[in-house]
Amino acid sequence: MGDMGDYWRDVKGHFKERSKQKRQSNTDWSTQHLTNLGIAFESKNNGVHLVIKHNNKVVDFWPSTGRFICRSGKMDDYDSRGINRLVKYLNSKSN
């Protein structure tokens, strides 16, 4: 195969490993951040999925990607990605 094909085949493993490390770093940091803020959660699937119950709200959160889904189905003006947006949503007055 051509030189570019060989190059991308060689670096593919590097990119996959870097992505895996970043997801693990996100998981560790986000979980610790929630613990430091005193936000209780139930860990599922070895910490890959967290169920958060806070201020009469129940949220499913995936710390590796920062994605969260409110179980009530109403998100109002909140984007459903990012630990800071999650904390803001959990501490908001609205249901």
Secondary structure, DSSP 8 states (H G I E B T S, - for coil): --HHHHHHHHHHHHHHHHHHHHHHHHHHHHHHHHHHTT--EEEEGGGTEEEEEETTEEEEEETTTTEEEETTS--TT--SB-HHHHHHHHHSS--
